[in-house]
C-alpha cells in the first residue's frame, strides 16, 4: 500500500504534469502528459491517493469517472 509521503506530484508549467509512486523502494512513473488520465493507466496502482487523482477517463464507458 502506498503511503502519502511515497507519492510524488510535480507540476510543470506549460509542459504537462506527471505522477509517480515509490513501489518497492523504486520510483515508477504512473502517468505523464496533458489532458485526461485514462483509468487503464492506474490499474497497476489501485492504492494511489484518490485526492491526487480523483477521476479518470474510462475508455469503455467513454466518460470521466470518479475513482
N, C-alpha and C positions, 0 to 999 in steps of 0.2 A: 504494500500500500504506500502510495506517495504521501509524503509529508509536505506541508505548505512551504517550508524552507528549502525543499528539494526542487521546487518548481521555479523556473526562470522565465521571466517575460521581458522581452526587450522591444521597445517601440522605436522604430527608425523613421524619422520624419521624411515624408515624401517618397520613401522607398518601399516600405512594407512593414510587416510585423512577423515575428517568429515566436514559437513556443517550444520549450524544451523541457525534458524531465530527466531527473537523475534516477537511473534504474541500475541496480546492482553496482553502484559506485561510479557509473559511467553516464555522461550526459548523452541523451538521444534527442534528435530533432523530431518533434511531434508534428509540427506544421510550419510552413513559411509561405509568404506570398501576400497578395492583396485580395480582398473580396471575402466571399463566404468560405467557411471551413466546412469541408464535407464530413459528415458523420463517419464515413468509412475510414477517414484519416485518424479517427480517435478510437477505433476498435481495439487496438493494442494497448490503450491507456484508459481503461474504464474508471480508474481512480483519479484521473486528472481533475483538479478542482473545478467544480461547476461554476463557481464565482468568477473564474478566469475565462472560461469558455462556456457561457450559459446556453448557447444554442449552436446548432449546426445545420447544414443543408442535407436533408435526406434525399438521396438520389432516386430512391424507389418511389417515395411519396411525391417528389418534385416540389418540396417546400421546406422552409426553415422550420425546425422543430426545437422545442426545449429539451435539454439533456436531463 
